Amino acid sequence: MINNKWVERIEFANSGLPLYVHLVAKRLVKTSDHVRLGVSRISSAEVCENPVFIISFGRSGSTLLFRLLSLCKDLKSLRRENPVLGHFLRKMANKRDLFYCKLTEDDVSRENVDRVRRAFFIYFGKRRFVDKLPSYCYYVRFLHAVFPEGKFLFLYRKALGNINSWMNAWRHRRFLGRKVPVKLDIAGYEGRNWVGPFFPNWRDYINASLEQVCARQWVSAHETMLEDKSQIALENRYELFYDSLICKPVETLSEICNWLGIAMSGELREAAKKLEPLNAVTAPREDKWREENPGLISVTSVTEGTQNRLLEAVAKFRKDSQWEPHE
């Protein structure tokens, strides 16, 4: 049997930080006894006030964007997803609802804010950092309350391509999922665990098709992002589609760096010129869903309204912020 704690430690080693940093941060979010942990002199006010959070649904290209921005000299990162904050925030959300994990400003308390900010300080010190987790799409309002001057980079991917990739994730052994108290009888899926985010009426879909489940997850996540982004000032958010990152990587990343007020490093520019998607379960191709999951055509009525609102939101963002439209 695989020991998840050791897997977590091995993965964290890839960040290049000493293991004790990870362990201290992990203990820090579990306890309020900062004296015993030796971090009592760290003020939560010392952490960077304008970090960068990438907000997106799973399989939307967030890992690619995160790795690219991690090449900027002005941004620090773990170069992988943060297991400590992800676990802590999920536990906070589970206190309200065991399966629907959403956090808002109503979940903010002095103790929670101190724990989160101190944990980020353990990892990054006073340096500006970039961070991402797929679950952040449900934590926007909470993160904004903790970091009012933070920068939020919303990355969207059009429905059918995104859902196709997400269906492949459900079927791939790399994505373990989560045990649920009911038996899943999802057509097109042979596993017993639920993969990815829950939505309020998820139990109504335990006998649905995988296309329907993934489409509902996509809609729930993106409708949440569309609603919550309105809480963030225009100058503190940036919105784009995955297509822009892939089709015009140098131009798009240069624009993002300009928005962040940082220089686009030569290393980032060279990486953008050689751009290749990361974490792809199968080789990327246009309209891949037609070959892999043609049944997705049946859920277009479910996703169409949300996708149109995303298109309108990005167009409005670019107009209001005076960026030139991406062709």
Order of alpha helices (4+ residues) and beta strands (2+ residues): alpha-alpha-beta-alpha-alpha-alpha-beta-alpha-beta-alpha-alpha-beta-alpha-alpha-alpha-alpha-alpha
